């Protein structure tokens, strides 16, 4: 199984079966953090960017607050 580092995830083509499961396992971990409304250091040391092409304050703020809670 290869790393996601440096890969553009714009399509499901080219992914191995094990990689799908890895994505779902990570999503489960993130969902638990969201349900518990707790902070995490899961993304500590990472640089995150929000890029929205349509004005949507609610969506932008939801993403920004999620990024803050994840480290």
PDB file of N, CA, C and O in Angstrom:
ATOM      1  N   UNK A   1       0.857  -1.182   0.000  1.00  0.00           N
ATOM      2  CA  UNK A   1       0.000   0.000   0.000  1.00  0.00           C
ATOM      3  C   UNK A   1       0.894   1.233   0.000  1.00  0.00           C
ATOM      4  O   UNK A   1       1.812   1.337   0.814  1.00  0.00           O
ATOM      5  N   UNK A   2       0.639   2.138  -0.882  1.00  0.00           N
ATOM      6  CA  UNK A   2       1.445   3.347  -0.987  1.00  0.00           C
ATOM      7  C   UNK A   2       0.894   4.443  -0.085  1.00  0.00           C
ATOM      8  O   UNK A   2      -0.232   4.361   0.404  1.00  0.00           O
ATOM      9  N   UNK A   3       1.699   5.454   0.120  1.00  0.00           N
ATOM     10  CA  UNK A   3       1.326   6.586   0.964  1.00  0.00           C
ATOM     11  C   UNK A   3       0.449   7.557   0.182  1.00  0.00           C
ATOM     12  O   UNK A   3       0.508   7.623  -1.046  1.00  0.00           O
ATOM     13  N   UNK A   4      -0.366   8.310   0.922  1.00  0.00           N
ATOM     14  CA  UNK A   4      -1.162   9.356   0.289  1.00  0.00           C
ATOM     15  C   UNK A   4      -0.340  10.626   0.098  1.00  0.00           C
ATOM     16  O   UNK A   4      -0.769  11.538  -0.608  1.00  0.00           O
ATOM     17  N   UNK A   5       0.820  10.695   0.711  1.00  0.00           N
ATOM     18  CA  UNK A   5       1.651  11.894   0.630  1.00  0.00           C
ATOM     19  C   UNK A   5       2.004  12.201  -0.824  1.00  0.00           C
ATOM     20  O   UNK A   5       2.501  11.345  -1.556  1.00  0.00           O
ATOM     21  N   UNK A   6       1.736  13.431  -1.216  1.00  0.00           N
ATOM     22  CA  UNK A   6       2.076  13.874  -2.558  1.00  0.00           C
ATOM     23  C   UNK A   6       1.106  13.436  -3.640  1.00  0.00           C
ATOM     24  O   UNK A   6       1.328  13.708  -4.820  1.00  0.00           O
ATOM     25  N   UNK A   7       0.042  12.766  -3.253  1.00  0.00           N
ATOM     26  CA  UNK A   7      -0.942  12.311  -4.239  1.00  0.00           C
ATOM     27  C   UNK A   7      -2.146  13.234  -4.237  1.00  0.00           C
ATOM     28  O   UNK A   7      -2.577  13.702  -3.183  1.00  0.00           O
ATOM     29  N   UNK A   8      -2.681  13.489  -5.401  1.00  0.00           N
ATOM     30  CA  UNK A   8      -3.917  14.253  -5.530  1.00  0.00           C
ATOM     31  C   UNK A   8      -5.077  13.275  -5.444  1.00  0.00           C
ATOM     32  O   UNK A   8      -5.145  12.310  -6.204  1.00  0.00           O
ATOM     33  N   UNK A   9      -5.982  13.529  -4.520  1.00  0.00           N
ATOM     34  CA  UNK A   9      -7.129  12.643  -4.360  1.00  0.00           C
ATOM     35  C   UNK A   9      -8.338  13.334  -4.985  1.00  0.00           C
ATOM     36  O   UNK A   9      -9.153  13.945  -4.295  1.00  0.00           O
ATOM     37  N   UNK A  10      -8.430  13.223  -6.283  1.00  0.00           N
ATOM     38  CA  UNK A  10      -9.520  13.840  -7.032  1.00  0.00           C
ATOM     39  C   UNK A  10     -10.450  12.798  -7.630  1.00  0.00           C
ATOM     40  O   UNK A  10     -11.539  13.126  -8.103  1.00  0.00           O
ATOM     41  N   UNK A  11     -10.027  11.561  -7.610  1.00  0.00           N
ATOM     42  CA  UNK A  11     -10.805  10.479  -8.194  1.00  0.00           C
ATOM     43  C   UNK A  11     -10.502   9.200  -7.423  1.00  0.00           C
ATOM     44  O   UNK A  11      -9.440   9.072  -6.814  1.00  0.00           O
ATOM     45  N   UNK A  12     -11.428   8.262  -7.450  1.00  0.00           N
ATOM     46  CA  UNK A  12     -11.212   6.987  -6.776  1.00  0.00           C
ATOM     47  C   UNK A  12     -10.421   6.006  -7.635  1.00  0.00           C
ATOM     48  O   UNK A  12      -9.998   4.953  -7.159  1.00  0.00           O
ATOM     49  N   UNK A  13     -10.229   6.354  -8.883  1.00  0.00           N
ATOM     50  CA  UNK A  13      -9.467   5.486  -9.775  1.00  0.00           C
ATOM     51  C   UNK A  13      -8.016   5.418  -9.305  1.00  0.00           C
ATOM     52  O   UNK A  13      -7.458   6.415  -8.846  1.00  0.00           O
ATOM     53  N   UNK A  14      -7.433   4.281  -9.418  1.00  0.00           N
ATOM     54  CA  UNK A  14      -6.031   4.135  -9.067  1.00  0.00           C
ATOM     55  C   UNK A  14      -5.774   3.840  -7.599  1.00  0.00           C
ATOM     56  O   UNK A  14      -4.618   3.776  -7.180  1.00  0.00           O
ATOM     57  N   UNK A  15      -6.824   3.659  -6.810  1.00  0.00           N
ATOM     58  CA  UNK A  15      -6.648   3.314  -5.404  1.00  0.00           C
ATOM     59  C   UNK A  15      -6.747   1.808  -5.224  1.00  0.00           C
ATOM     60  O   UNK A  15      -7.531   1.138  -5.895  1.00  0.00           O
ATOM     61  N   UNK A  16      -5.949   1.294  -4.319  1.00  0.00           N
ATOM     62  CA  UNK A  16      -6.016  -0.121  -3.982  1.00  0.00           C
ATOM     63  C   UNK A  16      -7.099  -0.335  -2.926  1.00  0.00           C
ATOM     64  O   UNK A  16      -7.483   0.599  -2.222  1.00  0.00           O
ATOM     65  N   UNK A  17      -7.583  -1.563  -2.822  1.00  0.00           N
ATOM     66  CA  UNK A  17      -8.633  -1.901  -1.852  1.00  0.00           C
ATOM     67  C   UNK A  17      -8.217  -1.526  -0.428  1.00  0.00           C
ATOM     68  O   UNK A  17      -9.020  -0.975   0.324  1.00  0.00           O
ATOM     69  N   UNK A  18      -6.993  -1.815  -0.059  1.00  0.00           N
ATOM     70  CA  UNK A  18      -6.508  -1.509   1.293  1.00  0.00           C
ATOM     71  C   UNK A  18      -6.537  -0.008   1.562  1.00  0.00           C
ATOM     72  O   UNK A  18      -6.753   0.416   2.698  1.00  0.00           O
ATOM     73  N   UNK A  19      -6.320   0.793   0.530  1.00  0.00           N
ATOM     74  CA  UNK A  19      -6.342   2.247   0.700  1.00  0.00           C
ATOM     75  C   UNK A  19      -7.754   2.746   0.999  1.00  0.00           C
ATOM     76  O   UNK A  19      -7.927   3.687   1.774  1.00  0.00           O
ATOM     77  N   UNK A  20      -8.754   2.128   0.394  1.00  0.00           N
ATOM     78  CA  UNK A  20     -10.139   2.498   0.712  1.00  0.00           C
ATOM     79  C   UNK A  20     -10.409   2.275   2.195  1.00  0.00           C
ATOM     80  O   UNK A  20     -10.972   3.135   2.872  1.00  0.00           O
ATOM     81  N   UNK A  21     -10.000   1.112   2.688  1.00  0.00           N
ATOM     82  CA  UNK A  21     -10.226   0.809   4.099  1.00  0.00           C
ATOM     83  C   UNK A  21      -9.481   1.781   5.003  1.00  0.00           C
ATOM     84  O   UNK A  21      -9.991   2.160   6.057  1.00  0.00           O
ATOM     85  N   UNK A  22      -8.296   2.182   4.605  1.00  0.00           N
ATOM     86  CA  UNK A  22      -7.530   3.150   5.398  1.00  0.00           C
ATOM     87  C   UNK A  22      -8.262   4.493   5.475  1.00  0.00           C
ATOM     88  O   UNK A  22      -8.293   5.126   6.530  1.00  0.00           O
ATOM     89  N   UNK A  23      -8.840   4.917   4.370  1.00  0.00           N
ATOM     90  CA  UNK A  23      -9.613   6.165   4.360  1.00  0.00           C
ATOM     91  C   UNK A  23     -10.821   6.046   5.282  1.00  0.00           C
ATOM     92  O   UNK A  23     -11.108   6.967   6.047  1.00  0.00           O
ATOM     93  N   UNK A  24     -11.534   4.917   5.216  1.00  0.00           N
ATOM     94  CA  UNK A  24     -12.718   4.732   6.064  1.00  0.00           C
ATOM     95  C   UNK A  24     -12.347   4.655   7.541  1.00  0.00           C
ATOM     96  O   UNK A  24     -13.074   5.178   8.384  1.00  0.00           O
ATOM     97  N   UNK A  25     -11.232   4.015   7.865  1.00  0.00           N
ATOM     98  CA  UNK A  25     -10.788   3.943   9.261  1.00  0.00           C
ATOM     99  C   UNK A  25     -10.456   5.335   9.790  1.00  0.00           C
ATOM    100  O   UNK A  25     -10.790   5.668  10.927  1.00  0.00           O
ATOM    101  N   UNK A  26      -9.806   6.136   8.973  1.00  0.00           N
ATOM    102  CA  UNK A  26      -9.489   7.508   9.379  1.00  0.00           C
ATOM    103  C   UNK A  26     -10.764   8.320   9.553  1.00  0.00           C
ATOM    104  O   UNK A  26     -10.879   9.102  10.497  1.00  0.00           O
ATOM    105  N   UNK A  27     -11.717   8.142   8.655  1.00  0.00           N
ATOM    106  CA  UNK A  27     -12.997   8.851   8.769  1.00  0.00           C
ATOM    107  C   UNK A  27     -13.718   8.467  10.055  1.00  0.00           C
ATOM    108  O   UNK A  27     -14.335   9.319  10.694  1.00  0.00           O
ATOM    109  N   UNK A  28     -13.648   7.203  10.440  1.00  0.00           N
ATOM    110  CA  UNK A  28     -14.264   6.765  11.698  1.00  0.00           C
ATOM    111  C   UNK A  28     -13.614   7.454  12.892  1.00  0.00           C
ATOM    112  O   UNK A  28     -14.304   7.859  13.828  1.00  0.00           O
ATOM    113  N   UNK A  29     -12.291   7.589  12.864  1.00  0.00           N
ATOM    114  CA  UNK A  29     -11.587   8.285  13.955  1.00  0.00           C
ATOM    115  C   UNK A  29     -12.012   9.746  14.019  1.00  0.00           C
ATOM    116  O   UNK A  29     -12.236  10.280  15.105  1.00  0.00           O
ATOM    117  N   UNK A  30     -12.122  10.388  12.876  1.00  0.00           N
ATOM    118  CA  UNK A  30     -12.536  11.790  12.845  1.00  0.00           C
ATOM    119  C   UNK A  30     -13.983  11.950  13.303  1.00  0.00           C
ATOM    120  O   UNK A  30     -14.313  12.918  13.987  1.00  0.00           O
ATOM    121  N   UNK A  31     -14.840  11.014  12.932  1.00  0.00           N
ATOM    122  CA  UNK A  31     -16.243  11.081  13.351  1.00  0.00           C
ATOM    123  C   UNK A  31     -16.358  10.978  14.865  1.00  0.00           C
ATOM    124  O   UNK A  31     -17.172  11.676  15.469  1.00  0.00           O
ATOM    125  N   UNK A  32     -15.557  10.119  15.487  1.00  0.00           N
ATOM    126  CA  UNK A  32     -15.584   9.978  16.943  1.00  0.00           C
ATOM    127  C   UNK A  32     -15.153  11.275  17.620  1.00  0.00           C
ATOM    128  O   UNK A  32     -15.739  11.671  18.627  1.00  0.00           O
ATOM    129  N   UNK A  33     -14.142  11.933  17.081  1.00  0.00           N
ATOM    130  CA  UNK A  33     -13.697  13.220  17.629  1.00  0.00           C
ATOM    131  C   UNK A  33     -14.824  14.240  17.519  1.00  0.00           C
ATOM    132  O   UNK A  33     -15.067  15.001  18.456  1.00  0.00           O
ATOM    133  N   UNK A  34     -15.506  14.260  16.387  1.00  0.00           N
ATOM    134  CA  UNK A  34     -16.604  15.210  16.185  1.00  0.00           C
ATOM    135  C   UNK A  34     -17.768  14.918  17.128  1.00  0.00           C
ATOM    136  O   UNK A  34     -18.354  15.839  17.696  1.00  0.00           O
ATOM    137  N   UNK A  35     -18.103  13.639  17.296  1.00  0.00           N
ATOM    138  CA  UNK A  35     -19.212  13.274  18.189  1.00  0.00           C
ATOM    139  C   UNK A  35     -18.920  13.676  19.630  1.00  0.00           C
ATOM    140  O   UNK A  35     -19.805  14.158  20.338  1.00  0.00           O
ATOM    141  N   UNK A  36     -17.684  13.478  20.057  1.00  0.00           N
ATOM    142  CA  UNK A  36     -17.301  13.791  21.438  1.00  0.00           C
ATOM    143  C   UNK A  36     -17.069  15.280  21.652  1.00  0.00           C
ATOM    144  O   UNK A  36     -16.912  15.740  22.783  1.00  0.00           O
ATOM    145  N   UNK A  37     -17.048  16.029  20.551  1.00  0.00           N
ATOM    146  CA  UNK A  37     -16.788  17.472  20.604  1.00  0.00           C
ATOM    147  C   UNK A  37     -15.512  17.783  21.388  1.00  0.00           C
ATOM    148  O   UNK A  37     -15.467  18.700  22.208  1.00  0.00           O
ATOM    149  N   UNK A  38     -14.489  16.996  21.110  1.00  0.00           N
ATOM    150  CA  UNK A  38     -13.219  17.208  21.797  1.00  0.00           C
ATOM    151  C   UNK A  38     -12.156  17.645  20.797  1.00  0.00           C
ATOM    152  O   UNK A  38     -12.326  17.529  19.583  1.00  0.00           O
ATOM    153  N   UNK A  39     -11.077  18.141  21.335  1.00  0.00           N
ATOM    154  CA  UNK A  39      -9.955  18.538  20.489  1.00  0.00           C
ATOM    155  C   UNK A  39      -9.022  17.346  20.313  1.00  0.00           C
ATOM    156  O   UNK A  39      -9.061  16.388  21.085  1.00  0.00           O
ATOM    157  N   UNK A  40      -8.201  17.422  19.308  1.00  0.00           N
ATOM    158  CA  UNK A  40      -7.270  16.351  19.000  1.00  0.00           C
ATOM    159  C   UNK A  40      -5.994  16.956  18.440  1.00  0.00           C
ATOM    160  O   UNK A  40      -5.994  18.093  17.968  1.00  0.00           O
ATOM    161  N   UNK A  41      -4.911  16.198  18.493  1.00  0.00           N
ATOM    162  CA  UNK A  41      -3.665  16.644  17.871  1.00  0.00           C
ATOM    163  C   UNK A  41      -3.399  15.860  16.586  1.00  0.00           C
ATOM    164  O   UNK A  41      -2.263  15.776  16.121  1.00  0.00           O
ATOM    165  N   UNK A  42      -4.459  15.289  16.024  1.00  0.00           N
ATOM    166  CA  UNK A  42      -4.340  14.453  14.833  1.00  0.00           C
ATOM    167  C   UNK A  42      -3.628  15.164  13.685  1.00  0.00           C
ATOM    168  O   UNK A  42      -2.871  14.542  12.940  1.00  0.00           O
ATOM    169  N   UNK A  43      -3.869  16.457  13.543  1.00  0.00           N
ATOM    170  CA  UNK A  43      -3.260  17.210  12.441  1.00  0.00           C
ATOM    171  C   UNK A  43      -2.203  18.200  12.925  1.00  0.00           C
ATOM    172  O   UNK A  43      -1.862  19.142  12.210  1.00  0.00           O
ATOM    173  N   UNK A  44      -1.686  17.991  14.127  1.00  0.00           N
ATOM    174  CA  UNK A  44      -0.645  18.884  14.649  1.00  0.00           C
ATOM    175  C   UNK A  44       0.569  18.865  13.722  1.00  0.00           C
ATOM    176  O   UNK A  44       1.008  17.805  13.275  1.00  0.00           O
ATOM    177  N   UNK A  45       1.094  20.032  13.445  1.00  0.00           N
ATOM    178  CA  UNK A  45       2.260  20.146  12.578  1.00  0.00           C
ATOM    179  C   UNK A  45       1.930  20.141  11.093  1.00  0.00           C
ATOM    180  O   UNK A  45       2.831  20.236  10.259  1.00  0.00           O
ATOM    181  N   UNK A  46       0.665  20.033  10.757  1.00  0.00           N
ATOM    182  CA  UNK A  46       0.249  20.041   9.353  1.00  0.00           C
ATOM    183  C   UNK A  46      -0.222  21.437   8.968  1.00  0.00           C
ATOM    184  O   UNK A  46      -0.684  22.201   9.816  1.00  0.00           O
ATOM    185  N   UNK A  47      -0.104  21.758   7.711  1.00  0.00           N
ATOM    186  CA  UNK A  47      -0.606  23.027   7.190  1.00  0.00           C
ATOM    187  C   UNK A  47      -1.898  22.728   6.445  1.00  0.00           C
ATOM    188  O   UNK A  47      -1.915  21.930   5.508  1.00  0.00           O
ATOM    189  N   UNK A  48      -2.976  23.374   6.868  1.00  0.00           N
ATOM    190  CA  UNK A  48      -4.282  23.152   6.250  1.00  0.00           C
ATOM    191  C   UNK A  48      -4.737  24.418   5.549  1.00  0.00           C
ATOM    192  O   UNK A  48      -4.441  25.528   5.991  1.00  0.00           O
ATOM    193  N   UNK A  49      -5.454  24.242   4.458  1.00  0.00           N
ATOM    194  CA  UNK A  49      -5.928  25.371   3.669  1.00  0.00           C
ATOM    195  C   UNK A  49      -7.400  25.156   3.342  1.00  0.00           C
ATOM    196  O   UNK A  49      -7.825  24.041   3.039  1.00  0.00           O
ATOM    197  N   UNK A  50      -8.159  26.219   3.407  1.00  0.00           N
ATOM    198  CA  UNK A  50      -9.530  26.159   2.903  1.00  0.00           C
ATOM    199  C   UNK A  50      -9.573  26.951   1.604  1.00  0.00           C
ATOM    200  O   UNK A  50      -9.061  28.068   1.527  1.00  0.00           O
ATOM    201  N   UNK A  51     -10.180  26.367   0.599  1.00  0.00           N
ATOM    202  CA  UNK A  51     -10.283  27.042  -0.697  1.00  0.00           C
ATOM    203  C   UNK A  51     -11.724  26.922  -1.178  1.00  0.00           C
ATOM    204  O   UNK A  51     -12.139  25.876  -1.677  1.00  0.00           O
ATOM    205  N   UNK A  52     -12.475  27.997  -1.023  1.00  0.00           N
ATOM    206  CA  UNK A  52     -13.864  28.013  -1.455  1.00  0.00           C
ATOM    207  C   UNK A  52     -14.007  29.027  -2.584  1.00  0.00           C
ATOM    208  O   UNK A  52     -13.515  30.152  -2.498  1.00  0.00           O
ATOM    209  N   UNK A  53     -14.682  28.610  -3.628  1.00  0.00           N
ATOM    210  CA  UNK A  53     -14.831  29.471  -4.789  1.00  0.00           C
ATOM    211  C   UNK A  53     -16.177  30.184  -4.814  1.00  0.00           C
ATOM    212  O   UNK A  53     -16.404  31.064  -5.644  1.00  0.00           O
ATOM    213  N   UNK A  54     -17.057  29.809  -3.913  1.00  0.00           N
ATOM    214  CA  UNK A  54     -18.351  30.470  -3.778  1.00  0.00           C
ATOM    215  C   UNK A  54     -18.450  31.017  -2.358  1.00  0.00           C
ATOM    216  O   UNK A  54     -17.990  30.367  -1.419  1.00  0.00           O
ATOM    217  N   UNK A  55     -19.041  32.197  -2.182  1.00  0.00           N
ATOM    218  CA  UNK A  55     -19.159  32.751  -0.835  1.00  0.00           C
ATOM    219  C   UNK A  55     -20.130  31.921   0.008  1.00  0.00           C
ATOM    220  O   UNK A  55     -21.300  31.771  -0.344  1.00  0.00           O
ATOM    221  N   UNK A  56     -19.643  31.397   1.098  1.00  0.00           N
ATOM    222  CA  UNK A  56     -20.478  30.623   2.013  1.00  0.00           C
ATOM    223  C   UNK A  56     -19.850  30.709   3.391  1.00  0.00           C
ATOM    224  O   UNK A  56     -19.009  29.887   3.754  1.00  0.00           O
ATOM    225  N   UNK A  57     -20.257  31.693   4.145  1.00  0.00           N
ATOM    226  CA  UNK A  57     -19.667  31.919   5.461  1.00  0.00           C
ATOM    227  C   UNK A  57     -19.853  30.709   6.361  1.00  0.00           C
ATOM    228  O   UNK A  57     -18.915  30.307   7.050  1.00  0.00           O
ATOM    229  N   UNK A  58     -21.030  30.130   6.369  1.00  0.00           N
ATOM    230  CA  UNK A  58     -21.303  28.989   7.248  1.00  0.00           C
ATOM    231  C   UNK A  58     -20.384  27.812   6.923  1.00  0.00           C
ATOM    232  O   UNK A  58     -19.813  27.205   7.830  1.00  0.00           O
ATOM    233  N   UNK A  59     -20.236  27.486   5.649  1.00  0.00           N
ATOM    234  CA  UNK A  59     -19.376  26.374   5.249  1.00  0.00           C
ATOM    235  C   UNK A  59     -17.923  26.667   5.579  1.00  0.00           C
ATOM    236  O   UNK A  59     -17.217  25.805   6.103  1.00  0.00           O
ATOM    237  N   UNK A  60     -17.475  27.870   5.276  1.00  0.00           N
ATOM    238  CA  UNK A  60     -16.084  28.239   5.554  1.00  0.00           C
ATOM    239  C   UNK A  60     -15.792  28.150   7.042  1.00  0.00           C
ATOM    240  O   UNK A  60     -14.771  27.589   7.439  1.00  0.00           O
ATOM    241  N   UNK A  61     -16.671  28.693   7.865  1.00  0.00           N
ATOM    242  CA  UNK A  61     -16.455  28.670   9.313  1.00  0.00           C
ATOM    243  C   UNK A  61     -16.510  27.252   9.873  1.00  0.00           C
ATOM    244  O   UNK A  61     -15.761  26.926  10.794  1.00  0.00           O
ATOM    245  N   UNK A  62     -17.373  26.416   9.339  1.00  0.00           N
ATOM    246  CA  UNK A  62     -17.443  25.023   9.793  1.00  0.00           C
ATOM    247  C   UNK A  62     -16.128  24.306   9.524  1.00  0.00           C
ATOM    248  O   UNK A  62     -15.629  23.572  10.377  1.00  0.00           O
ATOM    249  N   UNK A  63     -15.567  24.519   8.337  1.00  0.00           N
ATOM    250  CA  UNK A  63     -14.296  23.884   8.007  1.00  0.00           C
ATOM    251  C   UNK A  63     -13.161  24.448   8.853  1.00  0.00           C
ATOM    252  O   UNK A  63     -12.310  23.693   9.322  1.00  0.00           O
ATOM    253  N   UNK A  64     -13.137  25.746   9.053  1.00  0.00           N
ATOM    254  CA  UNK A  64     -12.072  26.354   9.848  1.00  0.00           C
ATOM    255  C   UNK A  64     -12.128  25.888  11.300  1.00  0.00           C
ATOM    256  O   UNK A  64     -11.087  25.618  11.899  1.00  0.00           O
ATOM    257  N   UNK A  65     -13.318  25.790  11.869  1.00  0.00           N
ATOM    258  CA  UNK A  65     -13.417  25.335  13.259  1.00  0.00           C
ATOM    259  C   UNK A  65     -13.013  23.869  13.376  1.00  0.00           C
ATOM    260  O   UNK A  65     -12.403  23.480  14.372  1.00  0.00           O
ATOM    261  N   UNK A  66     -13.339  23.053  12.382  1.00  0.00           N
ATOM    262  CA  UNK A  66     -12.916  21.650  12.392  1.00  0.00           C
ATOM    263  C   UNK A  66     -11.400  21.543  12.324  1.00  0.00           C
ATOM    264  O   UNK A  66     -10.804  20.716  13.014  1.00  0.00           O
ATOM    265  N   UNK A  67     -10.777  22.370  11.500  1.00  0.00           N
ATOM    266  CA  UNK A  67      -9.319  22.356  11.397  1.00  0.00           C
ATOM    267  C   UNK A  67      -8.685  22.732  12.730  1.00  0.00           C
ATOM    268  O   UNK A  67      -7.691  22.127  13.133  1.00  0.00           O
ATOM    269  N   UNK A  68      -9.240  23.709  13.410  1.00  0.00           N
ATOM    270  CA  UNK A  68      -8.701  24.119  14.705  1.00  0.00           C
ATOM    271  C   UNK A  68      -8.831  23.002  15.736  1.00  0.00           C
ATOM    272  O   UNK A  68      -7.917  22.789  16.532  1.00  0.00           O
ATOM    273  N   UNK A  69      -9.937  22.301  15.731  1.00  0.00           N
ATOM    274  CA  UNK A  69     -10.147  21.226  16.701  1.00  0.00           C
ATOM    275  C   UNK A  69      -9.242  20.034  16.458  1.00  0.00           C
ATOM    276  O   UNK A  69      -9.008  19.243  17.372  1.00  0.00           O
ATOM    277  N   UNK A  70      -8.729  19.887  15.245  1.00  0.00           N
ATOM    278  CA  UNK A  70      -7.871  18.750  14.924  1.00  0.00           C
ATOM    279  C   UNK A  70      -6.389  19.065  15.047  1.00  0.00           C
ATOM    280  O   UNK A  70      -5.547  18.271  14.627  1.00  0.00           O
ATOM    281  N   UNK A  71      -6.075  20.190  15.604  1.00  0.00           N
ATOM    282  CA  UNK A  71      -4.674  20.448  15.897  1.00  0.00           C
ATOM    283  C   UNK A  71      -4.135  21.623  15.178  1.00  0.00           C
ATOM    284  O   UNK A  71      -2.961  21.956  15.333  1.00  0.00           O
TER     285      UNK A  71
END
